[in-house]
Amino acid sequence: MAYLILKAALSGVIVMIVSEAARRSPGLGGLIASLPLVSVLAILWLWRDTSDVERIAAHAESTFWLVLPSLPMFLALPAMLRQGVGFWIALGASCALTMALYGVTVWLLPKIGINL
């Protein structure tokens, strides 16, 4: 149980650091958020829990493919906000776009020989 609390606390600290940095400097917050800190932590936890290199390799590869459909959100959200769309609507639409792109990605990848 302490291990789970440690994992949750460390993940929460990362989110707190990103939000505090972004409050002071959007660019710095973006830089920290763009670092694959959560992915690296997940890989470390997976290594500690399983020591299974194939599982870790598959996880890292899946992460790569699933990052791609999330990237347009970071262009759509600011574009909508700058066009005067309300925050919650822009965020919801950006999230909906991301979910749709995830669906397309998960459908398309097996067709081109990539299994998640």
N, CA, C and O atoms as a MOPAC input file, in Angstrom:
PM7 MOZYME 1SCF
protein

 N      0.81800 1    -1.18800 1     0.00000 1
 C      0.00000 1     0.00000 1     0.00000 1
 C      0.87000 1     1.26200 1     0.00000 1
 O      0.54000 1     2.23100 1    -0.68400 1
 N      1.96100 1     1.26600 1     0.74700 1
 C      2.85900 1     2.41800 1     0.78100 1
 C      3.43800 1     2.68800 1    -0.60300 1
 O      3.64700 1     3.84000 1    -0.98200 1
 N      3.69700 1     1.62100 1    -1.35300 1
 C      4.23300 1     1.74700 1    -2.70700 1
 C      3.23900 1     2.48400 1    -3.60500 1
 O      3.63600 1     3.36100 1    -4.37200 1
 N      1.96600 1     2.14100 1    -3.52200 1
 C      0.93300 1     2.81400 1    -4.31100 1
 C      0.81000 1     4.28300 1    -3.92000 1
 O      0.64100 1     5.14600 1    -4.78100 1
 N      0.89400 1     4.56100 1    -2.64500 1
 C      0.82600 1     5.95000 1    -2.16800 1
 C      2.02900 1     6.73200 1    -2.68800 1
 O      1.88300 1     7.87800 1    -3.11200 1
 N      3.21200 1     6.12800 1    -2.66000 1
 C      4.41400 1     6.77600 1    -3.18300 1
 C      4.24600 1     7.09800 1    -4.66400 1
 O      4.56800 1     8.20600 1    -5.09300 1
 N      3.74500 1     6.14700 1    -5.45100 1
 C      3.54900 1     6.37500 1    -6.88200 1
 C      2.55900 1     7.51000 1    -7.11100 1
 O      2.80500 1     8.38100 1    -7.94500 1
 N      1.45400 1     7.51300 1    -6.39000 1
 C      0.43900 1     8.56200 1    -6.53900 1
 C      0.99000 1     9.92000 1    -6.11600 1
 O      0.75900 1    10.92000 1    -6.79500 1
 N      1.70900 1     9.96400 1    -5.01300 1
 C      2.25400 1    11.23000 1    -4.51500 1
 C      3.27100 1    11.80700 1    -5.48800 1
 O      3.24800 1    13.00600 1    -5.76400 1
 N      4.14900 1    10.98300 1    -6.00500 1
 C      5.16300 1    11.45800 1    -6.94100 1
 C      4.51200 1    11.98700 1    -8.21600 1
 O      4.92600 1    13.02000 1    -8.74300 1
 N      3.50900 1    11.29200 1    -8.70700 1
 C      2.78500 1    11.75000 1    -9.89700 1
 C      2.09500 1    13.07800 1    -9.62100 1
 O      2.10600 1    13.97100 1   -10.46800 1
 N      1.49900 1    13.21400 1    -8.45200 1
 C      0.85500 1    14.46700 1    -8.07100 1
 C      1.83400 1    15.61200 1    -7.96400 1
 O      1.51400 1    16.73800 1    -8.34500 1
 N      3.00300 1    15.35100 1    -7.46000 1
 C      4.03800 1    16.39100 1    -7.34900 1
 C      4.43200 1    16.88700 1    -8.73700 1
 O      4.64600 1    18.08400 1    -8.92700 1
 N      4.52900 1    15.99300 1    -9.69400 1
 C      4.87300 1    16.39900 1   -11.05600 1
 C      3.80800 1    17.34300 1   -11.61600 1
 O      4.13700 1    18.37600 1   -12.19900 1
 N      2.54200 1    16.99300 1   -11.44200 1
 C      1.45200 1    17.84800 1   -11.91800 1
 C      1.50300 1    19.20400 1   -11.22600 1
 O      1.30700 1    20.23500 1   -11.87000 1
 N      1.76400 1    19.21200 1    -9.93400 1
 C      1.85500 1    20.46600 1    -9.17800 1
 C      3.00700 1    21.32600 1    -9.69400 1
 O      2.84700 1    22.53800 1    -9.83800 1
 N      4.14900 1    20.73100 1    -9.97100 1
 C      5.30100 1    21.47300 1   -10.47700 1
 C      4.97400 1    22.09500 1   -11.83700 1
 O      5.29000 1    23.25800 1   -12.08700 1
 N      4.34000 1    21.31100 1   -12.71000 1
 C      3.98000 1    21.83100 1   -14.03100 1
 C      3.02200 1    23.00700 1   -13.90000 1
 O      3.21800 1    24.03800 1   -14.54200 1
 N      1.98600 1    22.86200 1   -13.07400 1
 C      1.00000 1    23.93900 1   -12.97200 1
 C      1.60100 1    25.19500 1   -12.34100 1
 O      1.27200 1    26.30500 1   -12.75800 1
 N      2.46500 1    25.04000 1   -11.35700 1
 C      3.10800 1    26.20600 1   -10.73800 1
 C      4.08600 1    26.87500 1   -11.70200 1
 O      4.15200 1    28.10300 1   -11.77100 1
 N      4.83200 1    26.08100 1   -12.43200 1
 C      5.76400 1    26.65000 1   -13.41400 1
 C      4.99500 1    27.38200 1   -14.51300 1
 O      5.39800 1    28.46400 1   -14.93900 1
 N      3.89100 1    26.79500 1   -14.96900 1
 C      3.09300 1    27.41300 1   -16.03100 1
 C      2.45400 1    28.71200 1   -15.56400 1
 O      2.25500 1    29.62800 1   -16.36200 1
 N      2.13600 1    28.79700 1   -14.30000 1
 C      1.55200 1    30.02800 1   -13.76300 1
 C      2.57000 1    31.16500 1   -13.85900 1
 O      2.20300 1    32.31200 1   -14.11700 1
 N      3.81500 1    30.85400 1   -13.65600 1
 C      4.87500 1    31.86300 1   -13.71300 1
 C      5.35200 1    32.11800 1   -15.14200 1
 O      5.62800 1    33.25400 1   -15.52900 1
 N      5.44300 1    31.03700 1   -15.91700 1
 C      5.93100 1    31.13700 1   -17.29000 1
 C      5.28800 1    30.03500 1   -18.12600 1
 O      5.62800 1    28.86300 1   -17.96600 1
 N      4.35300 1    30.39800 1   -19.02500 1
 C      3.70700 1    29.37000 1   -19.85600 1
 C      4.71100 1    28.51700 1   -20.62700 1
 O      4.51400 1    27.31100 1   -20.77800 1
 N      5.78000 1    29.13300 1   -21.11300 1
 C      6.79000 1    28.37700 1   -21.85800 1
 C      7.49700 1    27.34800 1   -20.99800 1
 O      7.70900 1    26.21300 1   -21.42400 1
 N      7.86400 1    27.74800 1   -19.77900 1
 C      8.52600 1    26.81200 1   -18.86600 1
 C      7.57500 1    25.68100 1   -18.47800 1
 O      7.96800 1    24.51500 1   -18.43800 1
 N      6.32400 1    26.03500 1   -18.19500 1
 C      5.33400 1    25.00400 1   -17.87500 1
 C      5.15500 1    24.03100 1   -19.02700 1
 O      5.04600 1    22.82200 1   -18.82200 1
 N      5.12600 1    24.57300 1   -20.25400 1
 C      5.01200 1    23.71300 1   -21.43000 1
 C      6.21400 1    22.80800 1   -21.60600 1
 O      6.08300 1    21.64000 1   -21.97100 1
 N      7.39100 1    23.36600 1   -21.34000 1
 C      8.61100 1    22.55900 1   -21.44100 1
 C      8.57600 1    21.39400 1   -20.46700 1
 O      8.84900 1    20.25400 1   -20.84200 1
 N      8.24100 1    21.68200 1   -19.21600 1
 C      8.19500 1    20.61600 1   -18.20600 1
 C      7.11200 1    19.59700 1   -18.55100 1
 O      7.32200 1    18.39000 1   -18.43200 1
 N      5.94400 1    20.09900 1   -18.98200 1
 C      4.84500 1    19.18400 1   -19.33000 1
 C      5.20100 1    18.30900 1   -20.53000 1
 O      4.73700 1    17.17500 1   -20.63900 1
 N      6.02900 1    18.84400 1   -21.42800 1
 C      6.37100 1    18.06800 1   -22.62500 1
 C      7.39700 1    16.97500 1   -22.34500 1
 O      7.56000 1    16.05100 1   -23.14200 1
 N      8.08400 1    17.08100 1   -21.22000 1
 C      9.03700 1    16.02600 1   -20.87000 1
 C      8.26300 1    14.73700 1   -20.58000 1
 O      7.18700 1    14.77800 1   -19.98300 1
 N      8.79200 1    13.63500 1   -20.99000 1
 C      8.06900 1    12.37800 1   -20.75900 1
 C      8.25200 1    11.84500 1   -19.33300 1
 O      8.53400 1    10.66400 1   -19.13200 1
 N      8.08600 1    12.73400 1   -18.35000 1
 C      8.31200 1    12.34200 1   -16.96100 1
 C      7.37200 1    11.22800 1   -16.51100 1
 O      7.80100 1    10.26800 1   -15.87000 1
 N      6.08500 1    11.35800 1   -16.84900 1
 C      5.12500 1    10.34000 1   -16.43100 1
 C      5.43900 1     9.01200 1   -17.10900 1
 O      5.34300 1     7.95300 1   -16.49000 1
 N      5.81400 1     9.07300 1   -18.38000 1
 C      6.16600 1     7.83700 1   -19.08900 1
 C      7.40600 1     7.18800 1   -18.48600 1
 O      7.45800 1     5.97100 1   -18.31100 1
 N      8.39300 1     8.00400 1   -18.17300 1
 C      9.61300 1     7.45000 1   -17.56700 1
 C      9.28900 1     6.84200 1   -16.20400 1
 O      9.77400 1     5.75800 1   -15.87900 1
 N      8.47100 1     7.53300 1   -15.40400 1
 C      8.07600 1     6.95900 1   -14.11300 1
 C      7.31300 1     5.65200 1   -14.30300 1
 O      7.55200 1     4.68300 1   -13.58300 1
 N      6.40100 1     5.62100 1   -15.26500 1
 C      5.64800 1     4.39100 1   -15.51600 1
 C      6.58100 1     3.25800 1   -15.91400 1
 O      6.40100 1     2.11800 1   -15.48400 1
 N      7.58000 1     3.57100 1   -16.73700 1
 C      8.55600 1     2.55300 1   -17.13900 1
 C      9.35700 1     2.08200 1   -15.93000 1
 O      9.60900 1     0.88700 1   -15.77600 1
 N      9.75600 1     3.01700 1   -15.07400 1
 C     10.48700 1     2.62600 1   -13.86000 1
 C      9.63700 1     1.74100 1   -12.95100 1
 O     10.10800 1     0.72100 1   -12.44800 1
 N      8.37500 1     2.14100 1   -12.74300 1
 C      7.49300 1     1.32700 1   -11.89900 1
 C      7.28000 1    -0.05300 1   -12.52800 1
 O      7.28200 1    -1.06500 1   -11.82800 1
 N      7.09700 1    -0.08600 1   -13.85900 1
 C      6.88900 1    -1.36200 1   -14.54600 1
 C      8.11900 1    -2.24800 1   -14.42300 1
 O      8.00000 1    -3.45800 1   -14.23000 1
 N      9.30200 1    -1.65000 1   -14.53400 1
 C     10.53900 1    -2.41700 1   -14.36400 1
 C     10.63300 1    -2.98000 1   -12.95400 1
 O     10.96200 1    -4.15000 1   -12.75800 1
 N     10.33800 1    -2.12200 1   -11.96800 1
 C     10.40400 1    -2.57000 1   -10.58000 1
 C      9.40000 1    -3.68500 1   -10.31100 1
 O      9.69800 1    -4.63400 1    -9.58600 1
 N      8.21300 1    -3.56900 1   -10.89600 1
 C      7.15100 1    -4.54300 1   -10.63600 1
 C      7.31800 1    -5.85000 1   -11.40300 1
 O      6.95100 1    -6.91400 1   -10.90500 1
 N      7.88100 1    -5.77300 1   -12.64100 1
 C      7.89900 1    -6.97900 1   -13.47500 1
 C      9.27900 1    -7.38600 1   -13.97500 1
 O      9.50900 1    -8.57200 1   -14.21400 1
 N     10.19900 1    -6.45000 1   -14.14100 1
 C     11.50700 1    -6.69000 1   -14.77200 1
 C     11.36300 1    -7.33100 1   -16.14900 1
 O     12.27200 1    -8.01700 1   -16.61700 1
 N     10.23500 1    -7.10900 1   -16.78700 1
 C      9.92400 1    -7.71800 1   -18.08100 1
 C     10.28400 1    -6.72900 1   -19.19300 1
 O      9.54100 1    -5.78300 1   -19.45500 1
 N     11.43200 1    -6.95600 1   -19.84500 1
 C     11.90000 1    -6.01500 1   -20.85700 1
 C     10.96000 1    -5.95300 1   -22.06200 1
 O     10.78800 1    -4.88800 1   -22.65500 1
 N     10.36000 1    -7.06700 1   -22.42400 1
 C      9.43900 1    -7.05600 1   -23.56700 1
 C      8.20000 1    -6.22400 1   -23.25000 1
 O      7.72100 1    -5.47800 1   -24.10400 1
 N      7.68500 1    -6.34300 1   -22.05200 1
 C      6.52000 1    -5.54700 1   -21.64800 1
 C      6.87700 1    -4.05700 1   -21.64600 1
 O      6.07600 1    -3.22600 1   -22.07500 1
 N      8.05900 1    -3.72400 1   -21.17000 1
 C      8.49500 1    -2.32700 1   -21.13600 1
 C      8.67800 1    -1.80100 1   -22.56100 1
 O      8.27700 1    -0.67800 1   -22.86700 1
 N      9.27400 1    -2.60100 1   -23.41700 1
 C      9.45600 1    -2.19300 1   -24.81400 1
 C      8.10200 1    -1.97000 1   -25.48600 1
 O      7.91800 1    -0.98700 1   -26.20300 1
 N      7.15900 1    -2.87900 1   -25.25500 1
 C      5.82300 1    -2.73600 1   -25.83900 1
 C      5.12100 1    -1.49300 1   -25.28700 1
 O      4.43100 1    -0.78500 1   -26.02100 1
 N      5.29800 1    -1.23900 1   -24.01400 1
 C      4.69900 1    -0.05400 1   -23.39800 1
 C      5.26400 1     1.22500 1   -24.02600 1
 O      4.51000 1     2.13500 1   -24.37100 1
 N      6.57700 1     1.29000 1   -24.16900 1
 C      7.21700 1     2.47500 1   -24.75000 1
 C      6.76500 1     2.68600 1   -26.19600 1
 O      6.49700 1     3.81600 1   -26.60400 1
 N      6.68000 1     1.61500 1   -26.96000 1
 C      6.24000 1     1.73200 1   -28.35600 1
 C      4.77500 1     2.15900 1   -28.42700 1
 O      4.42100 1     3.00500 1   -29.24800 1
 N      3.93800 1     1.59700 1   -27.59400 1
 C      2.52100 1     1.99700 1   -27.56400 1
 C      2.38400 1     3.46300 1   -27.18100 1
 O      1.55500 1     4.18400 1   -27.73700 1
 N      3.19900 1     3.89600 1   -26.23200 1
 C      3.16200 1     5.29800 1   -25.82000 1
 C      3.49900 1     6.20000 1   -27.00100 1
 O      2.84300 1     7.22200 1   -27.20500 1
 N      4.50300 1     5.83600 1   -27.77200 1
 C      4.85900 1     6.63100 1   -28.94600 1
 C      3.66800 1     6.78500 1   -29.88100 1
 O      3.31900 1     7.89900 1   -30.27200 1
 N      3.04500 1     5.66900 1   -30.23600 1
 C      1.93700 1     5.72600 1   -31.19500 1
 C      0.73100 1     6.48100 1   -30.63400 1
 O     -0.00400 1     7.11900 1   -31.38700 1
 N      0.52800 1     6.41300 1   -29.33400 1
 C     -0.63900 1     7.07100 1   -28.74900 1
 C     -0.38900 1     8.52800 1   -28.37100 1
 O     -1.33800 1     9.25100 1   -28.06800 1
 N      0.85000 1     8.96700 1   -28.38200 1
 C      1.12800 1    10.39100 1   -28.20900 1
 C      0.71500 1    11.14700 1   -29.47400 1
 O      0.20200 1    12.26300 1   -29.39100 1
 N      0.93200 1    10.55500 1   -30.61700 1
 C      0.67200 1    11.24000 1   -31.88500 1
 C     -0.75400 1    11.79100 1   -32.00400 1
 O     -0.91300 1    12.95500 1   -32.37100 1
 N     -1.80200 1    10.99900 1   -31.71000 1
 C     -3.14900 1    11.57000 1   -31.85300 1
 C     -3.49800 1    12.60000 1   -30.78000 1
 O     -4.50500 1    13.29700 1   -30.90400 1
 N     -2.69500 1    12.70500 1   -29.74300 1
 C     -2.97500 1    13.71200 1   -28.71600 1
 C     -2.38900 1    15.07900 1   -29.07200 1
 O     -2.81200 1    16.08700 1   -28.50700 1
 N     -1.44300 1    15.13400 1   -29.97900 1
 C     -0.75400 1    16.38300 1   -30.29700 1
 C     -1.66700 1    17.47200 1   -30.88900 1
 O     -1.51400 1    18.63900 1   -30.53000 1
 N     -2.60900 1    17.13100 1   -31.78100 1
 C     -3.46800 1    18.19300 1   -32.31900 1
 C     -4.26000 1    18.96200 1   -31.25600 1
 O     -4.64000 1    20.11100 1   -31.48300 1
 N     -4.50700 1    18.34800 1   -30.11400 1
 C     -5.21400 1    19.04800 1   -29.04500 1
 C     -4.47500 1    20.32500 1   -28.64900 1
 O     -5.10100 1    21.33500 1   -28.33000 1
 N     -3.15100 1    20.27700 1   -28.67000 1
 C     -2.35900 1    21.40200 1   -28.21700 1
 C     -2.27400 1    22.52400 1   -29.25200 1
 O     -1.72200 1    23.59000 1   -28.98000 1
 N     -2.82200 1    22.27500 1   -30.43000 1
 C     -2.99400 1    23.33100 1   -31.42200 1
 C     -4.44900 1    23.78000 1   -31.48700 1
 O     -4.73200 1    24.96700 1   -31.64700 1
 N     -5.37100 1    22.82800 1   -31.36300 1
 C     -6.79600 1    23.16100 1   -31.44500 1
 C     -7.24200 1    24.01500 1   -30.25800 1
 O     -7.97800 1    24.98500 1   -30.43900 1
 N     -6.81200 1    23.67000 1   -29.06500 1
 C     -7.23800 1    24.40800 1   -27.87300 1
 C     -6.83100 1    25.88500 1   -27.94400 1
 O     -7.69600 1    26.74600 1   -27.78400 1
 N     -5.56000 1    26.21500 1   -28.17600 1
 C     -5.23200 1    27.64100 1   -28.23600 1
 C     -5.91600 1    28.35800 1   -29.40800 1
 O     -6.28700 1    29.52600 1   -29.29100 1
 N     -6.08200 1    27.65800 1   -30.53500 1
 C     -6.75100 1    28.28400 1   -31.67900 1
 C     -8.18500 1    28.65900 1   -31.31100 1
 O     -8.63500 1    29.76400 1   -31.61200 1
 N     -8.90100 1    27.74500 1   -30.66200 1
 C    -10.28100 1    28.02900 1   -30.26600 1
 C    -10.34400 1    29.13800 1   -29.22800 1
 O    -11.19400 1    30.02300 1   -29.31500 1
 N     -9.45900 1    29.09700 1   -28.25600 1
 C     -9.45500 1    30.13700 1   -27.22400 1
 C     -9.19100 1    31.51400 1   -27.83900 1
 O     -9.82700 1    32.50000 1   -27.46400 1
 N     -8.26600 1    31.57100 1   -28.76800 1
 C     -7.94600 1    32.85200 1   -29.41100 1
 C     -9.05900 1    33.34200 1   -30.33400 1
 O     -9.13400 1    34.52900 1   -30.65300 1
 N     -9.92200 1    32.41900 1   -30.76100 1
 C    -11.07400 1    32.79900 1   -31.58700 1
 C    -12.27700 1    33.20000 1   -30.73800 1
 O    -13.33800 1    33.53000 1   -31.26900 1
 N    -12.10500 1    33.16800 1   -29.41700 1
 C    -13.17100 1    33.60300 1   -28.52900 1
 C    -14.09600 1    32.50500 1   -28.03700 1
 O    -15.10000 1    32.78700 1   -27.38400 1
 N    -13.76900 1    31.25000 1   -28.34400 1
 C    -14.56900 1    30.13800 1   -27.83100 1
 C    -14.32900 1    30.06000 1   -26.32300 1
 O    -13.19400 1    30.19300 1   -25.86500 1
 N    -15.38600 1    29.84600 1   -25.56100 1
 C    -15.26100 1    29.73900 1   -24.10900 1
 C    -14.32800 1    28.61100 1   -23.70700 1
 O    -14.17500 1    27.61600 1   -24.41500 1
 N    -13.70800 1    28.79700 1   -22.54500 1
 C    -12.70700 1    27.83400 1   -22.07800 1
 C    -13.25000 1    26.41000 1   -22.02900 1
 O    -12.65000 1    25.50400 1   -22.60700 1
 N    -14.37500 1    26.19800 1   -21.35100 1
 C    -14.88400 1    24.83600 1   -21.15700 1
 C    -15.30500 1    24.19500 1   -22.46700 1
 O    -15.10800 1    22.99600 1   -22.66200 1
 N    -15.87900 1    24.97700 1   -23.36200 1
 C    -16.27200 1    24.44000 1   -24.67300 1
 C    -15.02000 1    24.08700 1   -25.47500 1
 O    -14.95800 1    23.02300 1   -26.09300 1
 N    -14.02600 1    24.97300 1   -25.46800 1
 C    -12.78500 1    24.70600 1   -26.20200 1
 C    -12.07400 1    23.47800 1   -25.64200 1
 O    -11.57800 1    22.64100 1   -26.39700 1
 N    -12.02800 1    23.37700 1   -24.32100 1
 C    -11.38800 1    22.21400 1   -23.70700 1
 C    -12.14700 1    20.93900 1   -24.05200 1
 O    -11.54000 1    19.93100 1   -24.41200 1
 N    -13.46600 1    20.98100 1   -23.94300 1
 C    -14.27400 1    19.80700 1   -24.27500 1
 C    -14.12200 1    19.39400 1   -25.73300 1
 O    -13.99200 1    18.21000 1   -26.04100 1
 N    -14.14000 1    20.38800 1   -26.63300 1
 C    -13.98200 1    20.08700 1   -28.05800 1
 C    -12.59000 1    19.52400 1   -28.34000 1
 O    -12.44000 1    18.60600 1   -29.14700 1
 N    -11.58900 1    20.06700 1   -27.68400 1
 C    -10.22400 1    19.55900 1   -27.86700 1
 C    -10.10200 1    18.12500 1   -27.37200 1
 O     -9.45900 1    17.28900 1   -28.00700 1
 N    -10.72300 1    17.85000 1   -26.23700 1
 C    -10.71100 1    16.48400 1   -25.70500 1
 C    -11.49000 1    15.53500 1   -26.62000 1
 O    -11.07500 1    14.39600 1   -26.83700 1
 N    -12.61400 1    16.00500 1   -27.15100 1
 C    -13.40000 1    15.17900 1   -28.08700 1
 C    -12.59300 1    14.88600 1   -29.34200 1
 O    -12.60700 1    13.76300 1   -29.84600 1
 N    -11.88600 1    15.90100 1   -29.85000 1
 C    -11.01600 1    15.69800 1   -31.00400 1
 C     -9.96700 1    14.63300 1   -30.70100 1
 O     -9.72100 1    13.74300 1   -31.51600 1
 N     -9.35800 1    14.72900 1   -29.53500 1
 C     -8.32700 1    13.76900 1   -29.14200 1
 C     -8.90200 1    12.36300 1   -29.04900 1
 O     -8.28500 1    11.40800 1   -29.52100 1
 N    -10.08400 1    12.22700 1   -28.44000 1
 C    -10.69800 1    10.89400 1   -28.33600 1
 C    -11.00600 1    10.32900 1   -29.72200 1
 O    -10.80400 1     9.14100 1   -29.97000 1
 N    -11.49600 1    11.18300 1   -30.62300 1
 C    -11.77800 1    10.71900 1   -31.98900 1
 C    -10.49500 1    10.27100 1   -32.67900 1
 O    -10.47100 1     9.24200 1   -33.35400 1
 N     -9.42800 1    11.04800 1   -32.50500 1
 C     -8.15600 1    10.67300 1   -33.12000 1
 C     -7.56500 1     9.40600 1   -32.49600 1
 O     -6.92300 1     8.61300 1   -33.18400 1
 N     -7.78500 1     9.22000 1   -31.19300 1
 C     -7.38800 1     7.95200 1   -30.57100 1
 C     -8.13500 1     6.79500 1   -31.23000 1
 O     -7.54000 1     5.77000 1   -31.56400 1
 N     -9.43700 1     6.96700 1   -31.41100 1
 C    -10.23500 1     5.91600 1   -32.05000 1
 C     -9.71200 1     5.57500 1   -33.43400 1
 O     -9.56200 1     4.40200 1   -33.77600 1
 N     -9.43500 1     6.60200 1   -34.23300 1
 C     -8.89800 1     6.37800 1   -35.58400 1
 C     -7.54800 1     5.67100 1   -35.50000 1
 O     -7.28300 1     4.74300 1   -36.26400 1
 N     -6.70200 1     6.10300 1   -34.58300 1
 C     -5.36900 1     5.51100 1   -34.43300 1
 C     -5.45100 1     4.04200 1   -34.03600 1
 O     -4.77000 1     3.19500 1   -34.61500 1
 N     -6.28800 1     3.74400 1   -33.04600 1
 C     -6.42200 1     2.35700 1   -32.57400 1
 C     -7.02900 1     1.47700 1   -33.67000 1
 O     -6.71600 1     0.28900 1   -33.74800 1
 N     -7.88000 1     2.03800 1   -34.50500 1
 C     -8.46900 1     1.29100 1   -35.61800 1
 C     -7.44600 1     1.10100 1   -36.73700 1
 O     -7.37000 1     0.03000 1   -37.34000 1
 N     -6.65200 1     2.15600 1   -37.01400 1
 C     -5.74400 1     2.14000 1   -38.15900 1
 C     -4.46600 1     1.33300 1   -37.92100 1
 O     -4.02300 1     0.61400 1   -38.81600 1
 N     -3.87700 1     1.43700 1   -36.75400 1
 C     -2.57700 1     0.81300 1   -36.52200 1
 C     -2.55600 1    -0.68600 1   -36.83500 1
 O     -1.62900 1    -1.12800 1   -37.51300 1
 N     -3.52100 1    -1.49300 1   -36.38200 1
 C     -3.46200 1    -2.91500 1   -36.72300 1
 C     -3.53900 1    -3.16900 1   -38.23300 1
 O     -3.00400 1    -4.15700 1   -38.73600 1
 N     -4.20800 1    -2.27100 1   -38.93600 1
 C     -4.33000 1    -2.43500 1   -40.39600 1
 C     -2.99800 1    -2.22400 1   -41.11800 1
 O     -2.80700 1    -2.70100 1   -42.23700 1
 N     -2.08400 1    -1.50800 1   -40.46900 1
 C     -0.76500 1    -1.30600 1   -41.08500 1
 C      0.30900 1    -2.14000 1   -40.35700 1
 O      1.50600 1    -1.90100 1   -40.51500 1
 N     -0.14000 1    -3.11200 1   -39.56800 1
 C      0.78700 1    -4.06100 1   -38.95600 1
 C      1.37100 1    -3.67300 1   -37.63400 1
 O      2.36400 1    -4.25700 1   -37.20100 1
 N      0.77000 1    -2.68300 1   -36.96700 1
 C      1.27200 1    -2.25600 1   -35.65600 1
 C      0.24400 1    -2.62600 1   -34.60900 1
 O     -0.89400 1    -2.15700 1   -34.65200 1
 N      0.64500 1    -3.47000 1   -33.66400 1
 C     -0.25300 1    -3.90200 1   -32.61100 1
 C      0.12300 1    -3.24400 1   -31.29900 1
 O      1.27800 1    -3.27100 1   -30.87300 1
 N     -0.87700 1    -2.65400 1   -30.67200 1
 C     -0.62800 1    -1.98900 1   -29.38200 1
 C     -0.70200 1    -3.00700 1   -28.25800 1
 O     -0.52200 1    -2.65400 1   -27.09300 1

